[in-house]
Amino acid sequence: MREIGVHLCGRRLYETMTYWETIDERSSVPEHELEFARIWKDIPKLVFSKTLEKVQSNARLVRDGVAQEVSQLKEQPGKDLAVGGAGLASALMKLGLIDEYRLFVSPVVLGGGTPYFPTLDEKINLELVETQTFGSRVVYLHYRRV
């Protein structure tokens, strides 16, 4: 997360992640969660939503123009952009605006939900950059567009 310059997210992910905005107000929170909360709060966020009325703290609401907004951000110097949420990620994949894929694969079969990868008209060729397996059995996969 420290490598991220701006985090792009849809409404549902944004609403889920607001948990981290006030975690330091709770008692008995492990230090590693507090550290993540500090990092998360510092990262500027762009929230793409047509239904939200407002966003808080270090976030900006964008109602339209996903392609234009993200293209402009990509042209600016600075740290990487991160995309969270299946719907927004799918839209950016279809627009060809994702350069790298950093996936965390959990060892759980849900049997439903929103697919992370949409049906595409053309395949996207990727090159494996890095892998890491955590003690929790989660596997991190980092791919770059070829």
Disulfide bonds with the S-S distance in Angstrom:
none
